[in-house]
Amino acid sequence: MFDQASILLLASGLSSRFGVEDKLMADLNGRPVLSYPARVLGSEPGVRRFAVVGACQEARKALLEAHGFRVVTNPVPEKGQGRSLAIGMEHIRDTTSSDKVLILLGDMPFVTDALVTCLAATLARDASAVMSEANGVLSPPAMFRRSAFDRLASLEGDRGARSVFDQLPEARVVATDAGMLTDIDDRNDLERAEERMHG
């Protein structure tokens, strides 16, 4: 299911709601937050791994490279997630022959291999794109076929993958538990994530 697939992990956000500390490098159960999504599909050696980080985010870059990612620099992280996604997708489109991409966010520590495998299986059943859904809300992780790469590479501002997903025929959703799609924006989120990990 992951033959000719690339992962794109978006990790160039400015952590503005987290305070002075870098939220993606904050400790969550003994590991940086970013290390959790970085390990998704770690047992799939054939998958190409790409990540987008900001120009001065050296700790993020080092962690991702240690997990086998090729890091692409976003010189304008302040311009929003859409621009970060576009930078990564342009690189994947122009440097690989990948026919599908899995989009992950660096602040979502509970995404599992089982969920992304379900996304891939759904995409394989003639879907053009697949997004995760919990309680009626769509979010990454998401998968898109190469036919959508140009649209993803043209995004700007805060327009993310959802804006492309909504335009595609045969787009599908995979329902999952809302906790799996938890993202960490502030310290309260981090505390709740720690509680979740400890049951």
C-alpha positions as CSV (number, residue, x, y, z in Angstrom):
1,M,0.0,0.0,0.0
2,F,2.9,2.4,0.5
3,D,4.8,1.6,-2.6
4,Q,5.8,4.8,-4.4
5,A,4.6,6.8,-1.4
6,S,6.1,9.9,0.3
7,I,5.5,11.2,3.7
8,L,5.3,15.0,4.2
9,L,5.6,16.1,7.8
10,L,4.8,19.7,8.4
11,A,6.9,21.1,11.3
12,S,7.6,24.8,10.6
13,G,4.9,26.4,12.8
14,L,5.9,29.2,15.1
15,S,4.4,27.8,18.3
16,S,3.0,31.3,19.1
17,R,0.4,30.0,21.6
18,F,2.9,27.9,23.5
19,G,5.1,30.6,24.9
20,V,8.9,30.9,24.5
21,E,9.5,27.2,24.4
22,D,9.3,25.3,21.1
23,K,6.2,23.2,21.5
24,L,7.4,20.5,19.0
25,M,10.5,20.0,21.2
26,A,8.6,20.1,24.4
27,D,8.8,16.9,26.6
28,L,5.9,14.5,26.3
29,N,6.3,11.4,28.3
30,G,10.1,11.5,28.0
31,R,10.3,12.4,24.3
32,P,9.9,15.5,22.2
33,V,6.4,16.0,20.8
34,L,7.8,15.9,17.3
35,S,9.3,12.5,17.7
36,Y,5.9,10.8,17.8
37,P,4.7,11.7,14.3
38,A,8.3,11.3,13.0
39,R,8.1,7.6,13.9
40,V,4.9,7.0,11.9
41,L,5.5,4.2,9.3
42,G,9.1,3.8,10.7
43,S,9.0,0.1,9.7
44,E,8.3,1.0,6.1
45,P,11.8,1.4,4.7
46,G,10.7,2.1,1.1
47,V,8.7,5.2,2.0
48,R,10.4,8.5,1.1
49,R,10.3,10.9,4.1
50,F,10.2,14.7,3.8
51,A,9.6,17.4,6.4
52,V,9.3,21.1,6.3
53,V,10.9,23.3,9.0
54,G,11.6,26.9,9.5
55,A,15.0,28.4,8.7
56,C,16.1,28.7,12.3
57,Q,14.5,25.6,13.7
58,E,17.7,23.6,14.1
59,A,16.6,21.3,16.9
60,R,13.6,20.2,14.8
61,K,15.8,19.7,11.8
62,A,18.3,17.5,13.7
63,L,15.5,15.3,15.2
64,L,13.9,14.8,11.8
65,E,17.1,14.0,10.0
66,A,17.9,11.4,12.8
67,H,14.5,9.8,11.9
68,G,15.5,9.6,8.2
69,F,13.7,12.7,6.9
70,R,15.0,14.9,4.1
71,V,14.3,18.4,5.5
72,V,13.1,21.2,3.3
73,T,13.3,24.8,4.6
74,N,10.4,27.1,4.8
75,P,11.8,30.7,4.8
76,V,8.4,32.2,5.6
77,P,6.7,30.1,8.3
78,E,4.7,33.1,9.4
79,K,2.7,32.9,6.2
80,G,0.8,29.9,7.4
81,Q,0.4,26.2,7.0
82,G,-0.8,26.4,3.4
83,R,2.5,27.9,2.3
84,S,4.5,25.3,4.3
85,L,2.5,22.5,2.6
86,A,3.0,24.1,-0.8
87,I,6.8,24.2,-0.3
88,G,6.9,20.5,0.7
89,M,4.6,19.4,-2.1
90,E,6.6,21.3,-4.7
91,H,9.7,19.5,-3.6
92,I,8.1,16.1,-3.6
93,R,6.4,16.7,-7.0
94,D,9.7,17.9,-8.6
95,T,12.2,15.5,-7.1
96,T,10.4,12.1,-6.8
97,S,8.2,9.8,-8.8
98,S,5.9,9.2,-5.8
99,D,2.3,8.6,-6.8
100,K,0.8,9.4,-3.4
101,V,1.6,11.5,-0.3
102,L,0.8,11.1,3.3
103,I,0.5,14.5,5.1
104,L,1.3,14.6,8.8
105,L,1.4,17.4,11.3
106,G,4.3,17.8,13.7
107,D,2.0,18.6,16.7
108,M,-0.2,15.5,16.5
109,P,1.5,12.8,18.7
110,F,-1.3,10.2,18.7
111,V,-1.5,9.3,15.0
112,T,-0.8,5.6,14.6
113,D,0.4,3.3,11.9
114,A,-3.0,1.6,12.0
115,L,-4.8,4.8,11.1
116,V,-2.5,5.7,8.2
117,T,-2.7,2.1,6.9
118,C,-6.5,2.5,6.9
119,L,-6.1,5.7,4.9
120,A,-3.9,4.0,2.4
121,A,-6.3,1.1,2.0
122,T,-9.1,3.5,1.4
123,L,-7.1,5.5,-1.2
124,A,-6.3,2.2,-2.9
125,R,-10.0,1.6,-3.5
126,D,-10.2,4.2,-6.3
127,A,-10.3,7.3,-4.0
128,S,-8.6,10.5,-5.2
129,A,-7.9,11.6,-1.6
130,V,-8.6,10.5,2.0
131,M,-8.8,12.6,5.2
132,S,-9.3,11.6,8.8
133,E,-12.5,12.5,10.5
134,A,-13.7,12.6,14.1
135,N,-17.0,14.0,15.3
136,G,-17.7,15.5,11.9
137,V,-14.4,17.4,11.7
138,L,-11.9,16.6,9.0
139,S,-8.1,16.9,9.6
140,P,-4.8,15.3,8.8
141,P,-3.4,12.8,8.5
142,A,-4.5,12.8,4.9
143,M,-3.4,11.1,1.7
144,F,-3.6,12.4,-1.8
145,R,-2.8,11.0,-5.2
146,R,-0.2,12.6,-7.5
147,S,-3.1,14.1,-9.6
148,A,-3.6,16.6,-6.7
149,F,0.1,17.5,-6.2
150,D,-0.1,20.7,-8.4
151,R,-3.1,22.0,-6.4
152,L,-1.4,21.2,-3.1
153,A,1.8,23.0,-4.3
154,S,-0.1,26.1,-5.1
155,L,-1.6,26.7,-1.6
156,E,-1.0,29.9,0.2
157,G,-1.7,31.3,3.7
158,D,-3.8,29.2,6.1
159,R,-5.5,27.3,3.3
160,G,-4.5,23.7,4.0
161,A,-5.1,20.3,2.5
162,R,-8.8,20.5,3.3
163,S,-9.3,23.2,0.7
164,V,-7.9,20.9,-2.0
165,F,-9.7,17.8,-0.6
166,D,-13.1,19.6,-1.0
167,Q,-12.5,20.2,-4.7
168,L,-11.7,16.6,-5.6
169,P,-14.1,13.9,-6.9
170,E,-14.1,10.5,-5.2
171,A,-12.6,12.0,-2.0
172,R,-13.2,9.8,1.1
173,V,-13.0,10.0,4.9
174,V,-11.8,7.6,7.5
175,A,-13.5,7.9,10.9
176,T,-11.4,7.6,14.0
177,D,-11.3,8.5,17.7
178,A,-11.1,12.2,18.3
179,G,-8.2,11.6,20.8
180,M,-6.1,10.2,18.0
181,L,-6.4,13.6,16.1
182,T,-5.4,15.7,19.2
183,D,-3.0,18.4,18.4
184,I,-0.9,20.4,20.8
185,D,-1.2,24.2,20.6
186,D,-0.6,25.3,24.2
187,R,0.6,24.0,27.5
188,N,-2.9,22.9,28.6
189,D,-3.0,20.6,25.5
190,L,0.4,19.2,26.5
191,E,-0.8,18.4,30.0
192,R,-3.9,16.7,28.6
193,A,-1.7,14.7,26.2
194,E,0.5,13.6,29.1
195,E,-2.6,12.5,31.0
196,R,-3.9,10.6,28.0
197,M,-0.6,8.7,27.7
198,H,-0.8,7.7,31.3
199,G,-4.4,6.4,30.9
